[in-house]
Amino acid sequence: MNNSANSNMYYHAIDRAWTLYAHRLDGNRDGFICVVGNNDLSGVARNALEASMEKLGYGSRACTFIALVDASAEAGAPLSAQQLLELIELLDPAILIAADEESARALSEAFRTKIPLFDLSHIAGRATVAFSSFQGMLDLMPDKQKAWATLKRLAR
């Protein structure tokens, strides 16, 4: 019997996700947390999410980032609901974070369930939080505090 890590079906699924959707993925290849954004998040927003997840006990570099819109494509077509569902299921994260309203809507459509903003919900057994614009919330202290309060709902 082959006991190598690469023979594990979980890793085959992750390999498939990164092969099919590499241009939309960034961050930790084996991320425990998937952050879905309409576009690529800024470095500041990514660092804030990574630091928050570390403070909550998930370790550093716990996030895989998914861009709904492929900025490198001419048309910039977003992932379809079916593609987003497939990608999330292949990555199989424990936690989902929708970084903006567009992402929350896309996840709601893909999983056929309403995802409330600024509240903890569960999608297919995954703890999930959604923001109107996580990146935009980092500019003002009251918004930053609201973002942190939302993320704390994901505490272990």
Secondary structure, DSSP 8 states (H G I E B T S, - for coil): ----GGGSHHHHHHHHHHHHHGGGEEE-TT-SEEEEESS---HHHHHHHHHHHHHTTS-TT-EEEEESB-TTSSS--B--HHHHHHHHHHH--SEEEE-BHHHHHHHHHHHTS---TTS-EEETTEEEEE-SBHHHHTSSHHHHHHHHHHHGGG--
